[in-house]
């Protein structure tokens, strides 16, 4: 459970960091590029086994790392856009609703066990998402933000979580650090292309604040994904994903309320309490 707890804390920190980027006028594109430089480099430095970059393409997980790396950077850009336009709570809910995709894959493909408590917990988690997300009639975001950004984030997060389970189950074979470092390297290549286009358009190098913010983001991104992978290696995907996602929703909502003064209605507090109940049900299912 330690890996799950660390994944929750790091994932929540990512959402909060993106919100702070907006407050301190830190541009997303250069910060994300720096983030992947740090995450990939940090991973390779901490790889305890012997390896050669020339031998990496022969690893069974190498093609998956390319796809996963592209998915990661796509999800990160959507994270940043949604956090800036819709706030901490909206981003947490939109991203964590994707829990239904890997959970269904876990039950249908990996034959995860599904007792009454777990099923009730998953249903409670979905209801908790809705209640925590519910804003009544307040026009807090535009129609485009409410529909397009959360929908794209939902798809990207569901794809990444599912691909992570496939990689862990079929390909990685214990090489978590090397797989993740290589995935972040391909994220850097993809994000670097976006950064190059941004540089050509704006002719502006990353500022000191963007280097610092990207470095911090890279470290928590590394530990968030590594702990997620190791948790998947120890528990069913239909347990790990809902527990982490629901926990991030609750913790992000509380952070948004206490730190960023985002308004929460009574129904939102009911959703947070229901999220805690869902975690207990899934953990004991």
Buried (B, 14 or more C-beta within 10 A) or exposed (E): EEBBBBBBBBBBBBBBBBBBBBEEEBBBBBBBBBBBBBBBBBBBEEBEEEBEEEEBEEBEBBEBBBBBBBBBBBBBBBBBBBBBBBBBBBBBBBBBBBBBBBBBBBBEEBEBEBEEBBBBBBEBBBBBBBBBBEBEEEEBBEEEBBEBBBEBBBBBBBBBBBBBBBBBBEBBEEBBBBBBBBBBBBBBBBBBEBBEEBBEEEEEEBBEBBBBBBBBBBBBBBBBBBBBBBBBBEBBBBBBBBBBBBBBBBBBBBBBBEEBEBEBBEBBBBBBEBBBBBBEBBBEB
